[in-house]
Amino acid sequence: MSTYQAGEAFPRPCPECGGTRIVTRVGEADLRRQVVSPPSACCYLFAVVSIDCGQTTLFADDLKALRQQLEKHPRDFQEAAQRLQQQQEERGL
């Protein structure tokens, strides 16, 4: 789980502008609905946001649990990555 609390300052400056960044809780990214089928493949996210330029970086709150799901269901994650890439290409991203 994250060692950061919502609203606290992040210890490193923004890589874009050098400004102050804060931590905020984003919520649950339900990978079951979005991209993969394992029933427990979900994780909470937190964001680190520059209060000067708005640059935002998302982090998985429990990376260990997400990696465990990847190890249990590697094909599901690979297929999901391929679907996302295809969707991005279709949108011209």
ChimeraX attribute file (.defattr): number of C-alpha atoms within 10 A of each C-alpha:
attribute: neighborCount
match mode: 1-to-1
recipient: residues
	/A:1	10
	/A:2	12
	/A:3	5
	/A:4	17
	/A:5	13
	/A:6	14
	/A:7	12
	/A:8	12
	/A:9	17
	/A:10	18
	/A:11	11
	/A:12	12
	/A:13	14
	/A:14	22
	/A:15	10
	/A:16	12
	/A:17	12
	/A:18	12
	/A:19	16
	/A:20	17
	/A:21	25
	/A:22	21
	/A:23	21
	/A:24	19
	/A:25	17
	/A:26	16
	/A:27	12
	/A:28	13
	/A:29	14
	/A:30	15
	/A:31	17
	/A:32	13
	/A:33	12
	/A:34	11
	/A:35	18
	/A:36	21
	/A:37	14
	/A:38	16
	/A:39	11
	/A:40	13
	/A:41	21
	/A:42	20
	/A:43	18
	/A:44	18
	/A:45	18
	/A:46	21
	/A:47	19
	/A:48	26
	/A:49	21
	/A:50	23
	/A:51	13
	/A:52	13
	/A:53	14
	/A:54	14
	/A:55	15
	/A:56	15
	/A:57	12
	/A:58	14
	/A:59	15
	/A:60	19
	/A:61	21
	/A:62	14
	/A:63	15
	/A:64	11
	/A:65	16
	/A:66	17
	/A:67	13
	/A:68	12
	/A:69	18
	/A:70	16
	/A:71	11
	/A:72	12
	/A:73	15
	/A:74	13
	/A:75	12
	/A:76	16
	/A:77	20
	/A:78	14
	/A:79	13
	/A:80	17
	/A:81	14
	/A:82	13
	/A:83	14
	/A:84	14
	/A:85	13
	/A:86	13
	/A:87	12
	/A:88	11
	/A:89	10
	/A:90	9
	/A:91	8
	/A:92	7
	/A:93	8
